């Protein structure tokens, strides 16, 4: 296989992994829902969610489900079709972890946009949620890329 086709498959794999993460974010945003406590009369926000995101969480979740489905199917036909069975299995595990990473990012976004009275979870979400989520996303992209690259060299 020529290096252009191999490089294209690796780029497609990374792009589709990002699509899976984005789909997980949308599904996480929808499933987790607004975390503002019901007893708060006039909530204060450090970070406000966009108005369209507050009013249409179900649509965001459905788009997320669609992104996950398209990402998995496209990944199967564009990236893993010619890989051996063990490489396909390892890549599928990485793809599922990308979806879980997106769900975690959706949770972090919901924590950042809590309406609160008094203390908030903003500091906890920033310091303990964002760095591990970013590191996990980068690690999953690198691992997926290396799996595709090593499986194609055989």
C-alpha positions in Angstrom: 0.0 0.0 0.0 1.4 3.4 -0.9 2.2 6.0 1.8 -0.5 8.4 0.6 -3.3 6.0 1.1 -1.8 4.9 4.5 -1.6 8.5 5.6 -5.1 9.2 4.4 -6.4 6.3 6.4 -4.6 7.5 9.6 -6.1 11.1 9.1 -9.5 9.6 8.6 -9.1 7.5 11.7 -8.2 10.6 13.8 -11.0 12.7 12.3 -13.6 9.9 13.0 -12.3 9.6 16.5 -12.9 13.3 17.1 -16.4 12.8 15.6 -17.0 10.1 18.2 -15.8 12.3 21.0 -18.1 15.2 19.7 -21.0 12.7 19.6 -20.3 11.6 23.1 -20.3 15.3 24.2 -23.8 15.8 22.7 -25.2 12.7 24.2 -23.7 13.5 27.6 -25.1 17.0 27.5 -28.6 15.6 26.8 -28.5 12.6 29.2 -27.1 14.5 32.2 -29.4 17.5 31.8 -29.4 20.7 33.8 -27.9 20.3 37.2 -29.2 23.6 38.7 -30.9 22.8 42.0 -34.6 23.3 42.1 -34.6 25.4 45.2 -32.6 28.2 43.7 -34.9 31.1 42.9 -32.4 33.4 41.0 -29.4 31.3 40.0 -26.0 32.8 39.5 -23.9 31.6 36.6 -20.2 31.8 36.3 -20.4 30.4 32.7 -23.8 30.4 30.9 -24.6 27.8 28.4 -25.6 29.2 25.0 -29.3 29.9 24.8 -29.9 27.4 22.0 -28.2 24.6 24.1 -30.4 25.3 27.1 -33.6 25.2 25.0 -32.8 22.2 22.8 -30.9 19.5 24.8 -32.8 16.7 23.1 -31.8 17.9 19.7 -28.2 18.1 20.8 -28.4 14.5 22.1 -30.0 13.3 18.8 -27.2 14.9 16.8 -24.7 13.3 19.2 -26.3 9.9 18.6 -26.2 10.5 14.8 -22.5 11.5 15.0 -21.7 8.4 17.0 -23.6 6.1 14.5 -22.0 7.8 11.4 -18.6 7.8 13.1 -18.7 4.1 13.9 -20.0 3.0 10.5 -17.6 5.3 8.5 -14.8 4.1 10.7 -15.7 0.5 9.8 -15.8 1.1 6.1 -13.0 3.7 5.7 -10.4 2.7 8.3 -10.7 -0.8 9.7 -12.0 -2.7 6.7 -8.6 -4.0 5.6 -7.1 -4.5 9.1 -6.7 -7.9 10.7 -9.2 -9.0 13.3 -7.1 -8.3 16.4 -6.3 -4.7 15.2 -10.0 -4.2 14.5 -10.9 -5.3 18.1 -8.3 -3.0 19.7 -9.4 -0.1 17.5 -13.1 -0.7 18.5 -12.1 -0.5 22.1 -10.3 2.8 21.5 -13.4 4.1 19.7 -15.7 3.1 22.6 -13.3 4.9 25.0 -13.6 8.0 22.7 -17.3 7.9 23.2 -16.9 7.6 27.0 -14.4 10.5 26.9 -17.1 12.6 25.1 -19.6 11.7 27.8 -17.1 12.8 30.5 -16.6 16.1 28.6 -20.4 16.5 28.5 -20.5 16.1 32.2 -17.8 18.7 32.7 -19.7 21.1 30.5 -22.8 20.6 32.6 -20.8 21.2 35.8 -19.4 24.4 34.3 -22.9 25.7 33.6 -24.6 25.0 36.9 -26.9 27.7 38.2 -26.0 28.1 41.8 -26.6 30.1 45.0 -23.5 30.2 47.1 -20.8 27.7 46.3 -20.3 26.2 42.8 -18.6 23.3 41.1 -16.8 25.6 38.6 -13.4 25.3 40.3 -13.6 21.6 40.7 -14.6 21.1 37.1 -11.8 23.3 35.8 -9.0 21.9 38.0 -10.0 18.3 38.2 -12.1 17.7 35.1 -10.7 19.5 32.2 -7.0 18.5 32.2 -7.7 14.8 32.5 -10.3 14.9 29.8 -7.9 16.7 27.5 -5.1 14.3 28.2 -7.4 11.3 27.7 -8.6 12.7 24.4 -5.0 13.2 23.1 -3.9 9.8 24.4 -6.9 8.1 22.7 -6.1 9.9 19.4 -2.5 8.9 19.5 -3.2 5.3 20.5 -5.8 5.0 17.7 -3.3 6.5 15.2 -0.6 4.1 16.2 -2.9 1.1 16.0 -3.9 2.0 12.5 -0.3 2.7 11.5 1.1 -0.5 13.0 -1.6 -2.7 11.6 -1.1 -1.3 8.1 2.6 -2.0 8.1 2.1 -5.7 8.4 
